[in-house]
Amino acid sequence: MMNDVLIKTYCHEEKLENINLRAEYINKYTFRLKTEQFYKNIKRSIKKRVYICKEIYQNILTLAS
């Protein structure tokens, strides 16, 4: 199982409030990407990481209660 520090670091990096800033950053630099599909894959990857982080957080709350 992931240790506490690792979970905190992971969740800190993928906080939901940061997702719009990350999306704006990607939008600003889309001209560097080779294809539209690659851009879609990046956005999907970010959403997936945030979802996983939320799941981990919910599991921690469940275990703590």
Buried (B, 14 or more C-beta within 10 A) or exposed (E): EEEEEEBEEBBEEBEEEEBEEBBEEBEEEEEEBEEEEEBEEBBEEBEEBBEEBEEBBEEBEEEEE
